[in-house]
């Protein structure tokens, strides 16, 4: 019995190490089929409900119809790896429709946590308010949205009563507000104090830590979930890192790529419920999802990561 247990533990460590491998390494076919069961993604409870949420999701602002097959493959693979959170918006072109088609074809809508966004007017998508919400339901081919968010704080006071009514009616499970701009953080804090939000979505990365000083502590205090967007600063972080080798201490958090390092920094903050890196390639999706496995940096290592980044020329 002891030998069998040792074998299982050794096999698990090997499989977990395989999950942490870089994106240039191919997955053995048997491992690809078993990863979800053998190395489950880490989760964190949503503060207001206790519902567990996988720590790494998928941002979809770059989804386009020309990549329909690739998008379906990404969503299928994320489901296999235990990821559930898909974040989109009425403003993201064909994104909602492509996600709806993929989930319907794969038959996995019930297993996914769908988050989308709307505004009071047509600033982003040509239509706002209730009409935008109904269109999102149609495009996503669903009867309810897990998280409906007011996009970039556009129309919070105007839309909040409607979101609260839709939540009471069961059309949405959680409601929230979003920003991707440091310049809006002060206004977001005002709304966080004014309304009983379930979630906020905010820009947060190793290079952009303003939210950690302002919004994230308030989210903990108010028991609000947090989706972290732009964790790679639109790719700007890779521009500075890609020519550099990973530091030796990356092994202390089971990170084998810069993507994993950057995502692990974000999700190691206790206020962050899920990070939503954008991806349109399967190999990037797999690499990002591996950040939800293995160890996360503690407070000391987080400071070391910050000092490392701040010290880059």
N, C-alpha and C positions, 0 to 999 in steps of 0.2 A: 504493500500500500504506500509505504514511504517512497520507494523508488518510482512508483507511478506518479505520485504527487510532484516529485522532483522533475520528472520528465515533462509533466504538464507545464510547470512553472518555467522550465527552460524553453519549451516550445513557445510559450506566450511571449517571453522576452525576445526571442528571435523574430516573431511576427511583429511585435511592436517596433523593433528596430527597423524592420522592413518598411513599416508605415512611415517612419521618419526619414527615409531615404530621399535624396534630392529628385527633382523632376526629370532629370536626364536618365534616371534608372528605370528600366521596365519592370512592371509588376508581373511575377509569375502568375499564370492563369488561376491556379488553385488558390493562391493568396488573394487575388482580386475578388474571388467569390466568397472568401471567408472573413475578410477584414472587419465587416460590420459587427459580426458576432464575437470575434476574438479580441478586438481592440476597440471597445466602445468609445465614442466621443465623449469628452467631458461636458457636463452640463452645469448650469447654475439656476437656482429657482427664481422665477419672476417674483419680485418683492411683494406685490399686491395679492398674489394668488398661490404662490408656492409651486406653480407648474414648472417643471424642469425644461430649460431651453439649452440646446447645444451651443457651445461657445463660439463656433464659427459658422457663419451663414454665407449667403451669396447676394452680392449687389448686381443689378441688371440694367444699369443705365446705358450700356453699350450693346444690348441685344438688338439685332437687326434681322429682317426676314431672310436675308441671304445666308444666314448661319443657322437656319432652323434645325438641321440635323445635329449640329454641334451643340446647340442649346439643349436639345432633348437628351443628348448623351451626358451633358454636364449635370442636368437635373437628376437623371437616373443614377449617375455615379454618386452624387451627393447623398441621395436617399440610401444607397447601398452602404455608404460610409457612416450613416447615422446623422447626417446633417438634416435640418428641417427648415431653417429660416430663409425665405426668399423675399427680398425687398425690391419693390418696384414702385412705379408712380404713373399716374395718368399722363404725365409730361414726357415719359420715356419712349415716345414713338410707338413702335409695335411691341414693346416689351410685355405689356400685360397680355396681349393676345397670344404671343408666342408661349408664354408661361402657361396660360390656360390650355392651349392646344397640347403642350407637352404633358401636363398633369393628367389631362383626360385620356390621352393615348397610353400613358403609363399606368393609369388607374391608381394613382398614389395621392390624390388630393387630400384624403382624410389623414394622411401621415405628415403633411407639410404645414408649416406655420407661414401663412401668406400675409405680408405687410405691403400696403400700398398707400398712396398719398393723393390728396386733392387740395385745391385752393378755393377761395371764395369766388374768384372770377376767372377769366380766360388768360391770365398772364402767362401760364406755362403750356396749357393744353387746349386752349380754344373754347373750353366750356368748364364751368366750375360748380361748386355746391352739390346739390342733390342730383343734378343731371350727370355730373362727373362720377359720382358714386355709383349710380345705376349702370353707367357705361363700364365702369371697372368690374362690377359683378358680371356683366355679360361677357366682357373680354376674358376674364379669368375663369369663366364657366363654373361659377360657384354661387351658392346661396348666402354665404357669409364671408366676411373678411376677418382674419384673426386680429390684425392690428391696422386700424385706419389712422393716418397721420395727416396733419395740416402741414403742407409743404412749405419749407422755408418761412414759417410764421405768417404766411399770406392769408389773412382773414381769420385769425384765431378767435377774436371776440365775436365775429359774425357767425362762424361755423360751429363753435363749441356747443351751443344748445342742440343743434341737429345731431352732432356726434353722440351726445348724451342720450338723445331719444333713440337713435339707431342701436346704441348699446343696450338700452332697456328692452328694445324690441328683438334682440338677439341677432341683428344683422351684422354687428361687429362684436368681438369679444373684448378687445382692448382699444383704447384711444390714446393718441399722443400728438406731439408736435415735433418738427424737425428743423434743423439748420445745418448748413455746411460752411458757415462763415463765422469767424471769430468776432466780426463786427456786430453780429446779432446775439452774442452770448448774454449781454446785459439784459436785452429785451426778453430772451428766453427765460432768464431767471425770474423776471417779473411775472411771466405767465405760469411758471412752475409754482410760484407762491399763490397765484390767484385761482388756479383750477385744479381739480382732483385728477391729475393725469395718471395714466397707467405707465406710459413710456415717454421718454424723450429720445430723440436721435440727434447726435452731435458729432462734429468733426474732432477726431482725437487720434494722435499718432505720436511716435517717438520724437518727431520733429515739431509737432504742434501740441503742446501740453497745456494750453490755456484752460481747457475744460477741466483738467484735474485740480485746478486751483479754485474753480468757480462752480461749474455745473455738476460735476460728479459728486462732490460732498453734499450738495443740496439734494441730489437724487437719492442718496443713501438716507438722508434725514427724512425725506418725504416718502420714502419707500416706493420709488419709481424705477421701472426697468430702464436700461440704457442700451440703445443700438449705437455702435461706434462706426462712423463712416469715414471714408478717405484715409484708411490706415497707411497707405503707401504714398499719400500726397500726390495723387494722380501720376504715380511712377517716379516722382522726383527723388524719393529716397533711394531707389535703385540706381539712379544716375550717379549718386555719390558712393554707393556701396559695391556695385557689381564688379569693380576691378579689384576689390579687397578680399582677402581670405576671411572666412569666419574666424572669430577669436576662439582660442582654445576653450574658454568657459562656455561656449555655446553648447558643448556636450553636457554641461550641468543642467540644462533644461531640455535635453533631447532634441535639439534643433540642428538640422542638417542643411538648411538653406536660409538665406536672408529673409525670404517671405515668412518662414516659420518664426524666426527671431522677432521680426517686427510685429507679427500678429500676437505672439505670446506676450510681448510687452503690453499690448493693449488689453488683452483679456485677463491679464494678471491683476488688473485693477479691480478691487472688489465690487465697485459700482457697475461695471460693464456686464451686461447680460449676454451680449452677442456682438461680434464684429462682423461687418458685411463687406468684405473685399469684393470688388468687381472682377469678373472673369468671363472670358469667352472661349477659353481653351481648356480642354480636359486635363492636360498636364498641370496647368496652373490651379485648377479646381482641386486636384488631388493633393498638390503641395500645400495649398492653403488649409485644406481639411486636416492635414497632419498636425497642424498647430494645435488642434484640440485634443491631442494625445501626448502622453509623456508629462514631464514635470514643467511647472511654470516658475518664472523668477520670483523670488521672495523680495522683501523690501530692499535688502542690501544689493541684490543683483539688479533690481530695477534702477537703483541709483548708479550702479556701475554702467549700465546700458546708457543712461542719460549722459554720464560723463564721457563715455566713449563717443556718442554722437556729437556732443557739444565740442569735443576736442578735434573733430575732423577738420582738416584744412579746406 
